[in-house]
Each structure stands twice: as structure tokens, then as C-alpha cells.
Amino acid sequence: MNRRLKSIAATLSSVLLTLFGLTVLTFLIGRVMPVDPVIAAVGDNAPEDVILRARAEMGLDQPLPIQFLHYLNQLLHGDLGVSVLTRNPVSQDIARFFPATFELATAALILAVVIGVPLGVWAAVRQGSFTDQAIRVVCLAGHSVPVFMLSLISLLVFYSALDIAPGPGRQDIIYDGMIAPITGILTIDTLVAGDFGAFWDALAHMAQPVIILAYFSMAYIARMTRAFMIDALKGEYIITARAKGLSLATVIWGHAFPTVAVQLVTVLALTYAGLLEGAVVTETVFSWPGLGQYLTVSLMNADMNPVVGATLLIGLIYVGLNLLADLLYRVLDPRVQ
């Protein structure tokens, strides 16, 4: 029992230390970047007295330790500041834009798992064969080709040349504003509204960015699944299972894969976190109104409050998913204490 309590205490201490480091990092991003948030707010041609007054109102005339304490107080009250571009609280903007990124990343992860895990298992079972080599080449290409290049090629071929896919954006203009946002996840909101035309249109617009993100993630998931399965298939219990005359499918999915599934928990958690923060380029190319596009536009316009807020959210997602993976690992594998 003491050992378990010590393990829990060590995990919580690590999480708290990571969160503190994250707050320090996001604070420094807003202070040491070569962008003056005051100038971004009042403009380059503002009078000196206006600049000084704005600097005082934003608390930027105080020493850095005082600014950091003020920043911590704001975070504890859920205050991420106000966006210069939208004139809205950053927390409201994030609540509006994040569901689009969540929808994209979740669909991509599901597709990546459904394809990547069986491919990894198949490659491991047929290690060294032509099938194994072909799967490894496909996975290598998924890691080697830049996401922005795949996105541009996809738009050029399927939208511009073949005209079989919708253009950039989340929905056609004829459906714009017709669906009341309930969850912010468009496919769910259209089903709740009973508008199946808008639902299929939303799915069609999701197809290209989801497939591209899924391909990138599938490559990593398949490679890791293959590596885990190769080790699992060398185990003595697998040799024993084969000696008993069990079918190959039973040996693979009934004996080897359960041990692999435990290891895949961390892989999938990190992949999901990477999708939630790594969709920036894809969202920009496809004009997807998610957190990535919001972050990019804000950064290009020196609007630092949204940049800091989005960075903080992404960091929290990483910490949360890592903690969840650690807890699931302990539940699924009793040997880990």
C-alpha cells in the first residue's frame, strides 16, 4: 500500500512540476518574444502617452516577478486576456475554435487506429516478407512527406483537377449559419438538428484533412505496433500456445495482442495529443476554423494573448493525456505499480 501511495505521490508531484514549468514557459512566450503586445494593441502610430497608459493598464510596467504573479492570478480565475484581433476574451475564442480541431483530430485518430494497428500486426506476423516491406515503405512515406505538401497535393488533385472533393472550409456557404452550434462539433450538431444534407456536407469537407492527418498518425502507430508485436511473438507463452495447436488467429489476437495493447496506450495518447496540436498546418491549408488556424493568424498579427492561451491549452492536453495514459497503463498491467 505504501508503495502504491508513493507512486501516486511521485506522479502528482511530476504533474504539478510540469504544470508550473508550463506556466513559466507560456509567461515567457508573452514577454520575451520580439513583439511588443502594447504596440500590437494600440498601433505603431499611437502617441507616447497612450502607449505608456496602455502599458500600465496591461501591467507590463511592473517587474517580471510581479507580472508573473499577476499572470498566475489570471490563470487561476480563467482569464487568458483579450484578443486584439477579435476583441473577445481568449477563453471564449478558444471555446469556439477548439471543437473544430477536436472533431478533426478525433476522426483522424479513429481512422489511424483502425488501419494502423492491423497493418502493424500483419507486418509483424509476416516479418521479412514482401508484405512487411511494403507496409514499412508506406509508413516511411507517411513520416517523410511533409503534411503541408500532402495537403496541397490533395487540394490540387481532388478539388481543383478532378472536382470530386469540396474546397477548403468546414462547410459550403449554403449551410453557413444554418446549424445552431450546440456542441461545436459540426457532425454532431447537424445530426441533432436533423439536417442530413448539412451532415453529409460536413463529412465531405472533413474527408481530406482527416485522411491526411490519419495517414501521418497511422504510419507511427503501425510502426510501433509492428515493433511491439515482434517482441511479443518471441515470448515463451506464444511458443507454448503454438505448441498446443491453437490457431494462428487465436495466438495473435488472444495471446500476443493483449500485451501489445497495454504498450499501445501511451503511443495512442501521445499521437492524439500530437494531432490536437499538430493540425496547425493542415487547418491553415484547408481553411479549417480550428485552434490551429486561430493560433497561426494570431501569431502572424502579433496578437500574443491568443498565442499564449492556445500554447497553454496544448500543453495542458499533453499533460492530461500523459497522466491518463499512465493511469490506464497501471490499470491494464497490474505489474506496474
N, C-alpha and C positions, 0 to 999 in steps of 0.2 A: 504493500500500500504506500509506504514511504517513497519507494522508488517511482511509483506512478505519480505521486504528488510532486516529486522533484522534477519529473519530466514535464508535467503540466506547467510548473512554475518557470522552468527554463524556456518553454515555448512562449509563454506570455511575456516574459522578460525580453525575449528576442523580438516579438511583435511590437512591444512598446518602444524598444530602442529603434527599430526600423521606422516606426511612425514618427518618432522625434526627428530622426535623420531626414525623413521625407519633408517634414515641415520646415526644417532648416534649408533644405535644398530649394524648395519652392519659394521660400522667402528670399533667398539669394538670387534666384532667377529674376525676381521682380526688382531687385536692387542693383545688381552688378551688370545686367545686360546693357549694351551700349545704346540704350533707348531711354530717353527721359519721359516718364509717364506724365509729367506735368505738361511738357510741350505737346505731347500727343493729345492731351485733354483740351488745352486752351488754344493750341495752334502756334505756328512759328512766329507769327506777326503780332502776338499779344503783347501789350505793354508790360514793362518790367514789374510794375506794382500788381498787375493781375497775376503774373507768374508767381510772385512771392506770396500773394494771398492764397492762390491755389495750392502752392507747396505746403503752406502752413495748414490749410484745411485738410490736406491728404496726410498730414503728419510726417512728411518727408524732410522737414527741417529739424527733426529730432535726431539724437544719436542712434546708431544702429541697434544697440541693445533695447532701447525704449521702443523703437519701431518693431522689433521682433516680439516684444511682449504685447504690443498693440495688435500685431498680426495674429498671435495665438488667441487673444481675446476675441478677435473677429471670427476666427475659425470655430471656437467653442460655441459661438452664437449663430453659426451657419452663414456668416456674412463673408462672401467672396469678393465684395466690391461691386462696382457698376461698370458695365461695358461702355467704352467711349463710342463705339460704332452703333450699337443697338439702343443705347440709353436705358437698358434694362438691367436689373440685378443679374450678376453672372450665374447665380444659383438657378434663377428662372430660365435663363438661356440654356444651361446645361440640361435642366429637366425637359426642355423642349426638344433639344437636338440629340440627346443620348439614346432615346428609344429607337431612332433610326439606325444608329450604329449597333445597338444591341440586337435588333432584328437581323441585320446583315451578318454579324459575327456568329450568332446562334445558328442560323441556317447554314452558314459555311462550315461550322464545326460539325453539325449533324451529318452533312454530306461527306465531309472529310473522314469521319469515323466510320460511316457505313461502307465507304470504299477502301480507305487506308488500312483498316485492321484486317479484313480478309486478304487483301493483297500482301500485307506483311506476313501473315500466317502461311499463305500459299508459297511465297518466295522462300520462307524458311524450310518448309516441308520439301520443296524441290531445290534445295541449296545446290548451287553449281550448275544447274540445268539452264537451257535456253530461256525458259520462263523466268527463272530467277534473275538472269542477266537483263532481260527485257524490263522487268519491274524496277530493277536498280537504275537502269538508264532513264526510265520515266521519272523516277523520284529525283535523280540527279538534275534532270532538266527543270523540275519544279523548284529546286533550290537555286539553280544557276541563273535562270532567266529573270530579269527584274520585273516586279509586279507592274510597274507603270508601262513597261513595254508590252506585256501581255494585254493590259487594259486597252492601250491604244490600238493594238492589232485587232483585238476583238471588236472594238467600235468600227474600225475601218472595214473589216470584212463583213461582219454580220449586220451592222446598221447601215453603213454607207454603201458598200458594194452589193451585198445580197438583199438588203432591205427585208430581213426576216426577224429582226430584233428591234425593240423600241430604242429610242435615243436616250441621251443622258437624262437624269432626273429620277424622281421617285414615282411619278405618275404622269399620265397625259394631262394636258391642260384642260380637257373637257371634264375631268374628275376633280380638278383643283378646287379645294374649298367645299366640296360636296359632302365629304365624310367628316363628321364631328369627331375630333380627337378625344378618345376615352382613355386608352392605354398609351397612345403614341405609337404603338406597333400597328402599322397600316393594314397588314393582312388580317389581324385580329379585329381591328375597328371596322373594316369593310364587311367582315362576316357578321359582326354584331349588328351592323346597320342593315344587313340583308341585301347589300348591293353586290351581286356576284360579278357584274361587269367590272366594277372597280377592283374587286378582289383579283380577278384574273389579270387585269392590267397591272396591278401592284406586283403580282408574281412574275409577270413578263419583264418588268423593269428590274426586278431583283436578280433575274437569272444570270446575266453576265457578271456582275460584280461578285455574286455568291460563288459561281463556278471558279472564277479566278482565285478568290481567297481560299476556297476549298482545295483547289489544286496545290497551292503553296503549302497549306497545312497538311494535306493528305501525304505529300512527299515526306514530311518529317515523321508523321505518325506511322506510315508504312515502314520506314527505315528502322525506327525504334522497335516496332512490333517484330520485325524480322530478327533483329539482334536479340531481343528477349526470348523469342521462340527458339532460336538456335541453341541458346544456353539451356532452355527448359527441356528440349528434346534430347539433350545429352544426359539428363538425370537418370539415376538408377531406377526410380519409380516408373519412368517411362519404359525402360528396358524390361522391367518386370511386367508391366501392363501388356507389352507386345508379346512377351513370352507366354502369357496366359491366353493368347489368341484373340484378344479384343480387336474389334475393327479399328481401322485407321482413324475414322471419324471420331470414335469414342476416345481413342488415345489422345488425339489432338485437342478436341473441344471439351472432353470430360476430365482429362488429367493435366495436360500441359497448359492449356489456355487460362484456367483459373489462376495459376501462379503468375502468368503474364499480366492478367487483368489488374492485379494488385499494383504491379510496377507501372502500368499504363496510367494509373490515376494521376500521378504527378505530371506525366507527359501531357495529358489532356488538359489539365488545369493550366499549365504554362502556355499551351497552344491557344486556349481560349482567351487568356489574358493578352497574349500577343495579337490575336485577332481584334480584340476590343480597342487596342491602342495602335495596331499596325494597319488599320484600314484607312489611314490618312491619305495616302497616295491614291488608293482606289476610289475613295469618296470624292477626291478632287477631280480625277479624270472623268468620273461618271456623274459629276454634279449632284452627288448624293448628300442631302441636307442632314448630315450627321455630325457627331462630335469632331471627327477628323477635319471636315471642311470648315467647321466653326473655328477650330484651332488654327488652321492654315491661314484663313482670312484674317483672323485677329493678329497673328504673328506678322503677316505682311503689312498690316496697317499700324504696327507698333502699339496695339491695344493689349497691354500686359496683364490686366486683371483676368480676362478670359484665358490667356495662356497659362497663367499660374493656376487658375481654378481647374482647367482641363488636365494639366500635369498632375495636380494633386489627386484628382479623381482616378486617373490612370494608375498612379502609384498605389492608391488605396485598393483598387481592383487587384493588382498584383499581390499585395499583402494578404487580402482576403482570400483569394483563390489558393495561394500557397498554404495558408492556415487550414483551409477546407481540405486540401489535398493531404496535408499532414494528418488531420483528424481521421479522414477516410482510410488512409494507409494503416493507421493504428487499429481501426475497427475491422478492416478486412484481413489484416495479418496480425493475429494475437501475439506472434513472436516479437513484434515491435512494441517496446514499452517506452 
